[in-house]
Amino acid sequence: MSAIVIIGAGPAGIRAAQTLVAHGVHPVLLDEASRGGGQIYRQQPANFRRPAKALYGFEAGKAQALHNTLEQLHGQIDYRPETLVWNAEQQVLDTLQQGQLADRLAFDRVIVATGATDRVLPIPGWTLPGVYTLGAAQIALKFQGCAIGERVVLAGSGPLLYLVAYQYAKAGATVSAVLDTSPFSAQVRALPRLLLQPGTFAKGLYYRAWLAAKGVPVHQGVTLLGIDGEHRASGVRWARNGQQHSLPCDAVAFAHALRSETQLADLLGCQFAWNTLNRAWLPVRDAQGRASSPGVYLAGDGAGILGADGAEMTGELAALTLLADLGKPGNPQRQQQLEKRLATLQRFRQGLEQAFPFPQQWARQAPDLLTVCRCEQISAGEIRTAVRAGHWEINRVKAMCRVGMGRCQGRVCGAAAAELIACESGRPIDQVGRLRGQAPIKPLPFGLEIKP
Amino acid sequence: MPLFKRVAEHDREPVPFLLDGQPAQGMHGDTLLTAILTHSEHLRGSDFSAEPRAGFCLMGACQDCWVRLQDGRRVRACSTFLEPGHCVSRDSGRRP
């Protein structure tokens, strides 16, 4: 029998599951993690004791509510944690449980809620031990009770920058500096839109005020020049107002906002379109959450970055749409309400993009020797050489110089590679193509067992 | 010098393991990544330069934290929990 499947047990996936169950549909919920919550509401291991407030701060209530929902769904859904979906075709998913047990799952309809990872624009020295994404720094703390170093610099842009700085300082780690690549003026310009979500905006202000009160140096409008170190990070360099600065540290976390995980939507045959706000190719969805492929629905940050609240809403909305498509009595009133709230959130999201603008000059400034693809160790210069040989389509450039061909499949370097190709070829960023997803979307072991 | 610093959850059951044949100790609930980086500075060497790497994303995306277990399995250190008696070895990578 074919199943209704949800991929991803974060805010979107859990709300989708809850909504389906409330209407008498019992889905299979697949998730890579051992405990539900996704990245933002990732749960610590069961034997850890910190209260939710210590882990999620202002969002503790939301995180707990989500975790409780998943627990209450026990017995009503077929929840499969530690399950990677590594391939997707028409009506069937290939899965790998606990890293070794392979299985196939036929589905009738699927809600894809695969979430996001940090968007990274590499700088010299970024492959050194001690250098992580902002999301990684947060996971080390939230999930493992660790700081990524003794003296930590947090850099880049996006809302996560100040949140992680606050969480680190609050947990007793030494935050040596916050280096924000977005200028203060951009944040002022973004004010009207940011005020559309006054609660979220106020939290952002609170983190900054708190950091200032604790004497954590915050520098805005910086250009990151590089991370120094021989076998591990030992310092960071940046420029601001034409002057160069440096600071010793033993760990750096950096990122420029988030990027959607879209490989499975790709393998499911969904159409993609360039999204200017996300500066990325995203699977197309209608206002109700339907993808272009029949029976496929998209929810959460995997279909465009909207944050955790938006993910809960799009998860619920996709489930309601799925129910309506099954001919079940859905909840049209609730659907409309969600669509309206999502529209407001979308405008707030535009404000965030204004406040933390993408550093357009990154590609021009990236030195030739900079490693862009950390899997295959491909430099900016090698990518430029491929472009100068006449290649400008990203999959073609990948074939020529192996950028994005490694184990991570371009999750880490793809955005940066596209920027470099666009810059070097003189084409707009939406004209250099989209890195295609390939199965297996994550490495598989040779010795896997096939589930009988 | 370890890379990571424990700042919370100090009161957990110790878990002995072997790191490249040397006895080491982690804690119950540690991932392999945490257990290793609270002792040491790296997890693997790059396949193309043998440069040391210590993971990057911690969420199973970057594939830069693979280590080897005694039974020959290669696992992502960020998403594999430490178990008593684990013998973890780190690949040195390849020089060009």
Interface residues (C-beta under 8 A of the other chain):
Chain A: E32 A33 S34 Q39 Q44 P45 A46 N47 F48 R49 R50 A54 G99 Q100 T117 D118 T127 L128 P129 G130 V131 Y132 T133 G135 A136 I139 A140 L141 F143 Q144 G145 C146 A147 I148 G149 E150 A171 G172 A173 H231 R232 D250 A251 E261 R374 C375 E376 Q377 G406 R407 C408 R411 V412 K442 P443 P445 G447
Chain B: M1 L3 F4 K5 R6 V7 A8 E9 H10 D11 R12 E13 H28 G29 D30 T31 T34 L37 T38 E41 H42 S46 D47 F48 S49 E51 P52 R53 A54 G55 F56 C57 L58 M59 G60 A61 C62 Q63 D64 W66 G72 R73 R74 V75 C78 S79 T80 F81
